[in-house]
Amino acid sequence: VAHSQNSMEFPVNINTTQITTAYGHRALPKLKEELQSEDLQTRQKALMALCDLMHDPECIYKAMSIGCMENLKVLLKDSNSMVRIKTTEVLFITASHSVGAQEIISKGLISPLVWKLQVEREEEFQELILDTLVLCLREDATEALGSNVVLVLKQKLLSVNENIRSKAAHALLNVSISREGKKQVCKFDVIPILVHLLKDPVEHVKSNAAGALMFATVITEGKYAALEAQAISPLLELLHSPMTVARLNATKALTMLAEAPEGRKVLQVHVPTFRAMEVESHEKPQVAEALQRAARIAVSVIEFKP
Amino acid sequence: MTSALTDGTSRAPSTYTYTSRPRALPCQRSRYRDSLTQPDEEPMRYGNIMYDRRVIRGNTYALQTGPLLFDFDLEVKPVLEVLVGKIIEQSLLEVMEEEELANLRASQREYEELRNSERAEVQRLEEQERRHREEKERRKKQQWEIVHKHNETSQKIAARAFAQRYLADLLPSVFGSLRDSGYFYDPIERDIEIGFLPWLMNEVEKTMEYSMVGRIVLDMLIRDVVEKRLYMYEHKEETHRSPEPEDEPGGPGAVTESLEASEFPEHSMSQTQGLLLDGDYVQRTTYDRRSSQERKLMEETELVEQDEESAMRKSLEEEDLS
């Protein structure tokens, strides 16, 4: 029987998985306190609520300013795996915003993440961590390089799960943007594996591998390592791939390789392919322009005479 | 009382639509609890609209027992519409938000890809620039080193040439100065110079001394003889002058000859020698009265004169030779 009188009990909790959040600007501080509680259930529920709240960028900013990162850092080492997974998910969401990514890096959460990547067995967990790493490495790779992220990623490149492979390749792409990253990639012989991945059946794995190669071959060592690993032919095949990003990456990678005399010799035969690319169009004008420009640069580099 | 149960449309200043914000309804029931002593149920003061008999609802087949309040079915429609509308609108917003988010992510990804490719291009150009620069630096350094070496070598060559020329002059001058200082000598020549010539000079000197001594002695002799003859002559003039004519030609002749001899020692030496010898012979034969000392002296002078003669001859020969 529904009574119109106010009952003396608390209102019914619709969502038992989540803790009830306070109203207005008290929500986050209260959640922060609950994250530190001793009770496991409270923590889990608080995490779920935080996860939902984090979709709002303003919320993220606010959370960062009140210092939720410290709590999350502690929770990463929690004994319960559910807590850890949820924490990582929260981190992933925060990392997709630049403020969040910077915060993660400045609080030094990358090393625990890299370590986690090695330790955790569940594939979805690994995918989450890899996603977070991809986003964070875009900002700043120095700390990650210090914690041997290249080696860890190298292992993941050979995993069975295609998502893990593709995300690991993407992470390597972001790592090798910095000069130090490139050197480490060459030092640890990751390039042959990347070239091998170019022949992978899955498209996005190929495109990410091409992207990683594109950055790694900027330095001379990378160029020669790629040439030795016979990277040119898979990259040429990739030029006809349906994915735009794959074509773009492959074009750029071939441009890098064409700077070396040996690469130039081989690629001189394939100049017509690039010329065909120059005139092709795409529905989005920026993308089409980018592709055309890349093809033009490739042709000019191949035909360069000292 | 519960008669004020009518819905809010009658008392609301504005219409209640689905866009209006939720409003707290004014209190529609008694504020204070009923005293439980009141058993009166007829006027249901906290009546739920569902149980109020005066409201007609679709599913009540009850007879109309009292005065009608309102028709539930009619009244519920707008309320329901608002409710459902709000719910649907809310869910639509959420779905659209998510879609927008997904679109955002997709465009972000695309942008990132383009940006990555641009970045790669920038890095490639940077790398190229760096390589060129390093190559240029290396070449410059090489060139500089070549020029430097070139300079050094030419300097070395110049120094060597100069030193050679300097030293080339040095050698003959050294030898010349050494030779001039007399450090190079022919040993035989030196030997002759050192050994023979002084000895020769010594001997010549000795011989000359001998001859000088001899002449001096001869001079002394002659003086003695002359004095004695003078003395004898002076004596003999006093006593008798018998042996005089034999003596005189020989004596004065000998005297004059010896005088001549003493006067012209060198040039007419051989003549005087001969004359002297004759003179001596004459003297010996005629004047046996002379003391043996005189005779010895005469012999000695003969010998000396002979030696002198030979020495003079030698010196003459040497003069001829030289």
Interface residues (C-beta under 8 A of the other chain):
Chain A: V1 A2 H3 S4 Q5 H55 S96 R138 L173 I177 G211 M214 F215 V218 I219 T220 T244 V245 L248 N249 T251 K252 T255 M256 E259 K284 Q286 V287 A290 A294 I297
Chain B: Q28 R29 Y46 N48 L101 R105 E110 E112 E113 L114 N116 S117 E118 R119 A120 E121 Q123 R124 E127 Q128 R131
